[in-house]
């Protein structure tokens, strides 16, 4: 779905140049230093165009996700985001450490959208719809290339949810009607990959708590690079959420409710720290909070989140502000910028509680679980 008045960027560099830019990023050890190397600056420009070019297919897949998710549950929450450049760098570094080297042009989650549902049954209903629709529509629209069901087979770190990877396939041309409209060649976006995540609200609480803890402790807990006590805590609480949903638990965690509760209670320090991460100062510009695209700057050290709203028709301006902000803050340790899209500021808090440094709902859920008999 095109948005009237939005000029979606095309990818203007070859995939070979995108991959070389990714190599420069991952090999540059000065990203968090205030040093501006010419080769890094050029690489960042190429990467930013590559990220921006995912906006059109991301919007198309998000539009489809909204339609199908709302049929499953009108209470579904839909959000989308472009991957942070530091997250790109970390993912590529980890792949090289493990021997699974890949080029930036093949990364499957540069653009990602998400649906959060009231229950796990809603998640499974949408999962089944996408799988059957993928079989029916192999030669039409975006192509479903991969599906990862982390509910049937949870990750060892405790993560649960369902992921789909789509490869965008557009028609040759699409035109906007109305004043100032232009013709678009949608085939230029062909092959770009978009990831769709679907979670229950309990699974979302867990994933958001992992990110919140990582921001405050300055550890990449989400990337399995955190301290052992945090890793074990989230594996255990991942199993607690699975038990609450009556689904398979995490490998190498207690298989009985009593055993699981007993070990979680030994991690009271982690639960208490998460309980304390709840009072950020949210700063909006004088113009107000209205928007459906937001550039957020998260500073856990100061307990502060700056939120700059944009209307979706000003998507390109939002992207430019986001990329500029990333450059500005890259010397500030622990500070992050992110570009996200939701329907309103109220939904932003629910879709991305970790950016609001808030894990209260997760703490309440786990404390309720440990109070069971």
C-alpha positions as a printed Julia matrix, in Angstrom:
373×3 Matrix{Float64}:
  0.0     0.0     0.0
  1.54    3.3    -1.08
  1.01    6.34    1.09
  0.11    9.4    -0.95
  2.82   12.03   -0.81
  5.55    9.67    0.45
  8.61    9.31   -1.74
  9.9     5.85   -0.94
 13.68    5.49   -1.47
 14.88    2.88   -3.96
 18.02    0.83   -3.32
 20.65    2.67   -5.38
 23.71    0.48   -4.7
 24.5    -3.0    -5.93
 24.3    -5.84   -3.46
 28.04   -6.26   -3.81
 28.58   -2.68   -2.6
 26.1    -3.22    0.22
 28.02   -6.31    1.34
 31.33   -4.42    1.21
 29.8    -1.61    3.26
 28.69   -4.19    5.82
 32.24   -5.55    5.96
 33.61   -2.06    6.62
 31.09   -1.6     9.45
 31.82   -4.9    11.13
 35.59   -4.53   10.78
 35.7    -0.95   12.1
 36.55   -1.08   15.8
 36.03    2.64   16.33
 32.24    2.76   15.98
 31.83    3.79   19.6
 34.73    6.23   19.45
 34.41    9.79   18.26
 36.47    9.1    15.14
 35.03    9.69   11.68
 36.91    7.57    9.17
 36.21    8.34    5.51
 35.64    4.68    4.61
 33.24    4.21    7.52
 31.29    7.34    6.61
 30.9     6.12    3.02
 29.84    2.69    4.25
 27.25    4.19    6.6
 25.77    6.15    3.69
 25.38    2.96    1.65
 23.92    1.07    4.62
 21.46    3.87    5.34
 20.16    3.78    1.76
 19.83   -0.01    2.01
 17.86    0.32    5.25
 15.68    3.14    3.9
 14.86    1.1     0.78
 13.16   -1.49    3.0
 10.46    1.05    3.96
  8.18    0.3     1.0
  8.15   -3.53    1.29
  7.97   -3.18    5.09
  4.87   -1.0     4.76
  3.32   -3.44    2.29
  3.87   -6.43    4.61
  2.71   -4.47    7.66
 -0.51   -3.52    5.88
 -1.17   -7.17    5.12
 -0.28   -8.14    8.69
 -2.79   -5.65   10.1
 -5.59   -7.01    7.95
 -4.99  -10.64    8.88
 -4.1   -10.02   12.54
 -7.26   -8.0    13.21
 -9.33  -10.87   11.8
 -7.72  -13.16   14.38
 -8.15  -10.65   17.21
 -9.29   -7.01   17.12
 -7.03   -6.49   20.15
 -3.87   -7.27   18.16
 -1.12   -4.66   18.43
  0.89   -3.99   15.25
  4.27   -2.26   15.1
  7.21   -1.97   12.7
 10.84   -0.84   12.82
 14.08   -0.57   10.89
 17.03   -2.41   12.42
 19.45   -0.27   14.39
 22.93    0.04   12.92
 24.55   -1.2    16.13
 22.25   -4.25   16.02
 23.34   -4.88   12.43
 26.98   -4.65   13.46
 26.52   -6.97   16.44
 24.62   -9.58   14.43
 27.31   -9.65   11.75
 30.07   -9.88   14.37
 28.34  -12.8    16.06
 27.88  -14.6    12.74
 31.58  -14.31   12.0
 32.51  -15.57   15.46
 30.36  -18.65   14.91
 31.69  -19.24   11.37
 28.33  -18.4     9.71
 29.53  -15.52    7.55
 26.84  -13.73    5.53
 26.65  -10.53    3.53
 24.61   -7.56    4.7
 22.46   -7.78    1.56
 21.15  -11.18    2.71
 20.18  -10.11    6.27
 16.54  -11.03    6.7
 15.41   -8.57    9.37
 16.6    -5.12    8.25
 12.89   -4.3     8.15
 10.63   -5.99   10.67
  7.01   -5.83   11.78
  5.29   -7.45   14.72
  1.88   -8.51   15.95
  1.27   -8.96   19.67
 -1.85  -10.94   20.63
 -3.79  -11.46   23.88
 -3.12  -15.23   23.92
 -0.85  -17.88   22.47
 -3.85  -19.41   20.68
 -4.18  -16.23   18.64
 -0.5   -16.49   17.7
 -0.95  -20.06   16.53
 -4.04  -19.14   14.52
 -2.13  -16.47   12.57
  0.81  -18.83   12.19
 -1.44  -21.43   10.6
 -3.01  -18.81    8.32
  0.33  -17.62    7.02
  1.58  -21.16    6.44
 -1.53  -22.16    4.48
 -1.61  -18.85    2.59
  2.04  -19.36    1.64
  1.17  -22.69    0.06
 -1.83  -21.26   -1.8
 -0.05  -18.17   -3.11
  3.39  -19.37   -4.12
  3.35  -17.33   -7.3
  1.55  -14.22   -6.03
  2.71  -11.37   -3.86
  5.57  -11.57   -1.4
  7.06  -15.03   -0.97
  7.2   -16.77    2.4
 10.7   -18.24    2.47
 11.2   -19.29    6.11
  9.2   -19.93    9.26
 10.67  -20.39   12.75
  8.3   -21.67   15.43
  9.96  -20.88   18.74
  6.82  -21.87   20.62
  6.99  -25.52   19.59
 10.78  -25.4    19.89
 11.81  -22.55   22.23
 15.3   -21.09   22.03
 17.67  -22.17   24.83
 17.82  -18.57   26.09
 14.06  -18.62   26.77
 12.82  -16.75   23.7
  9.43  -17.85   22.36
  7.36  -16.6    19.45
  6.93  -17.26   15.72
  8.98  -15.62   12.96
  8.32  -15.48    9.24
 10.71  -14.26    6.56
  9.19  -12.87    3.38
 10.93  -11.98    0.14
  9.22   -9.04   -1.5
  7.9    -9.47   -5.04
  6.36   -6.4    -6.66
  4.64   -5.67   -9.92
  6.4    -3.61  -12.56
  4.66   -0.29  -11.95
  2.19    1.22   -9.51
  0.82    4.75   -9.67
 -0.52    7.1    -7.04
 -3.67    9.0    -7.86
 -4.1    12.66   -7.04
 -2.17   15.88   -6.98
  1.57   15.49   -7.32
  1.37   11.73   -7.77
  4.18    9.8    -9.4
  4.63    6.38  -10.95
  6.55    3.71   -9.04
  8.46    0.71  -10.25
  7.8    -1.73   -7.45
 10.04   -4.35   -9.04
 13.06   -2.35   -7.81
 12.25   -3.63   -4.32
 12.16   -7.27   -5.45
 14.2    -9.6    -3.28
 14.28   -7.38   -0.19
 13.53   -9.42    2.91
 11.12   -8.51    5.69
 10.69  -10.37    8.96
  7.32  -10.72   10.7
  7.25  -11.66   14.38
  4.11  -12.77   16.17
  3.95  -13.13   19.95
  1.48  -13.43   22.77
  1.43  -10.59   25.3
  3.23  -12.82   27.83
  5.93  -13.71   25.31
  6.22  -10.01   24.51
  6.62   -9.12   28.19
  9.51  -11.58   28.43
 11.28  -10.34   25.28
 10.87   -6.71   26.35
 12.25   -7.44   29.81
 15.37   -8.98   28.23
 15.96   -5.78   26.28
 15.27   -3.57   29.3
 17.75   -5.49   31.45
 20.32   -5.31   28.66
 19.99   -1.54   28.39
 20.4    -0.92   32.1
 23.25   -3.38   32.63
 24.95   -2.55   29.29
 25.05   -6.21   28.35
 23.79   -7.81   25.17
 21.58  -10.29   27.01
 19.35  -10.55   23.94
 22.34  -11.72   21.9
 23.3   -14.37   24.48
 26.33  -12.3    25.5
 25.23  -11.37   29.02
 26.31  -12.55   32.45
 25.46  -16.13   33.33
 23.09  -15.12   36.14
 20.98  -13.04   33.74
 21.04  -15.74   31.07
 19.86  -18.37   33.53
 17.19  -16.07   34.95
 15.66  -15.48   31.53
 15.82  -19.16   30.58
 13.92  -19.97   33.77
 11.35  -17.22   33.31
 10.93  -18.26   29.67
  9.85  -21.65   30.99
  7.54  -19.96   33.49
  5.77  -18.15   30.64
  5.58  -21.44   28.71
  3.97  -23.17   31.67
  1.44  -20.36   32.0
  0.58  -20.91   28.34
  0.66  -24.72   28.63
  3.3   -25.04   25.92
  6.79  -26.68   25.71
  9.29  -25.3    28.22
 12.94  -24.33   27.76
 15.6   -27.03   27.56
 17.7   -27.61   30.68
 15.25  -25.9    33.03
 13.19  -27.66   35.74
 10.28  -29.59   34.27
  8.05  -29.29   37.35
  6.3   -26.14   38.5
  7.69  -26.51   42.02
 11.24  -26.98   40.78
 10.98  -24.02   38.44
  9.52  -21.74   41.12
 12.25  -22.74   43.54
 15.05  -21.84   41.15
 13.46  -18.57   40.01
 13.21  -17.52   43.65
 16.98  -17.9    43.92
 17.26  -15.1    41.33
 15.5   -12.51   43.45
 18.26   -9.98   42.71
 17.42   -9.96   38.99
 13.68   -9.66   39.65
 14.23   -6.8    42.09
 16.47   -4.94   39.64
 13.85   -5.24   36.92
 11.22   -3.97   39.34
 13.34   -0.84   39.86
 13.6    -0.02   36.14
 10.28    1.79   35.92
 10.48    5.59   35.99
 11.95    7.12   32.83
 11.47   10.76   31.97
  9.67   10.83   28.61
 10.45   14.01   26.67
  8.34   15.07   23.71
  8.87   18.19   21.6
  6.69   21.25   22.2
  4.7    20.35   19.07
  3.05   17.46   20.92
  2.86   13.66   20.83
  0.75   13.08   17.72
  2.31   10.78   15.14
  2.52    7.22   13.9
  6.29    7.12   13.27
  8.65    7.9    16.15
 12.38    8.48   16.5
 13.34    7.48   20.05
 16.6     8.2    21.86
 16.96    5.99   24.93
 19.42    6.94   27.67
 19.24    4.44   30.56
 21.98    6.19   32.54
 19.88    9.35   32.8
 16.57    7.46   32.92
 15.41    9.45   29.94
 13.69    8.79   26.62
 13.39   11.49   23.96
 10.53   10.83   21.55
 10.15   12.75   18.29
  6.88   12.01   16.45
  6.3    12.17   12.69
  3.26   11.58   10.53
  3.73    8.59    8.22
  3.5    10.83    5.17
  6.77   12.36    6.41
  8.5     8.98    6.51
 11.56   10.15    4.6
 12.06   13.04    7.02
 11.73   10.58    9.92
 14.36    8.31    8.35
 16.75   11.21    7.84
 16.27   12.32   11.46
 16.88    8.75   12.63
 20.09    8.26   10.63
 21.37   11.67   11.74
 20.61   10.88   15.38
 22.47    7.57   15.18
 25.55    9.44   13.99
 25.2    12.08   16.71
 24.94    9.62   19.61
 27.44    7.01   18.49
 30.09    8.3    20.92
 27.64    8.11   23.85
 28.01    4.72   25.51
 24.7     3.02   26.29
 22.55    5.53   24.38
 20.41    4.11   21.56
 18.27    5.49   18.76
 15.44    3.62   17.05
 12.84    4.33   14.38
  9.49    2.64   14.99
  6.01    2.82   13.53
  2.77    2.32   15.48
 -0.74    3.8    15.36
 -0.26    6.18   18.3
  1.96    7.2    21.19
 -0.2     5.12   23.56
  0.43    1.99   21.49
  4.14    2.81   21.38
  4.39    2.16   25.12
  2.76   -1.25   24.73
  4.65   -2.26   21.6
  8.08   -1.19   22.86
  8.08   -1.1    26.68
 11.82   -1.8    26.66
 12.42    1.58   25.0
 10.46    3.08   27.88
 12.74    1.17   30.27
  9.7    -0.51   31.78
  9.47   -4.17   32.85
  6.65   -3.84   35.39
  4.17   -6.12   33.61
  6.8    -8.85   33.28
  7.72   -8.59   36.96
  4.04   -8.83   37.92
  3.59  -11.93   35.75
  6.63  -13.73   37.19
  5.76  -12.83   40.76
  2.28  -14.2    40.17
  3.8   -17.43   38.84
  6.14  -17.86   41.83
  3.2   -17.33   44.2
  1.52  -20.45   42.8
  1.18  -23.56   44.93
